Amino acid sequence: MDMGRESRSEKDAMTVEIVFALMTAAVLAGVIFAGAWALALALGLSGSVASGALAGGSLLGAGAGVWRLVRVLLRFDKQRRLGH
């Protein structure tokens, strides 16, 4: 692949992949947080225990979202460098 300037279609493909990575990362983080919230509600947690569960869910969700974002973008870059 030519390492010069990208064509318009290559720029569009990069934009689509970035938006896809951001959206799937946000959905994954939201699902994990919602799972922690539902678990806190189902177990009837209250006070600092519930706050801890929600904080843990937030941290796990954020970590999983960042992991998803990086994974998708690295995969796209690898495929782009191979010319696919």
RAJOMO-V905286 format. One record per residue. RES is the residue in one letter. NEAR is the number of other ideal C-beta (glycine too) atoms within 10 Angstrom. Layout:
BEGIN
res = <RES RES>
near = <NEAR NEAR>
END
This chain:
BEGIN
res = <M D M G R E S R S E K D A M T V E I V F A L M T A A V L A G V I F A G A W A L A L A L G L S G S V A S G A L A G G S L L G A G A G V W R L V R V L L R F D K Q R R L G H>
near = <10 8 6 6 7 14 10 7 8 13 11 11 15 15 10 11 17 14 10 13 20 15 13 15 22 14 12 17 22 12 13 20 20 12 13 21 15 11 15 19 11 8 11 8 15 9 7 9 12 17 12 13 17 16 12 15 20 15 13 15 21 14 12 16 22 13 13 19 19 12 13 18 17 11 12 18 12 10 12 15 10 8 7 8>
END
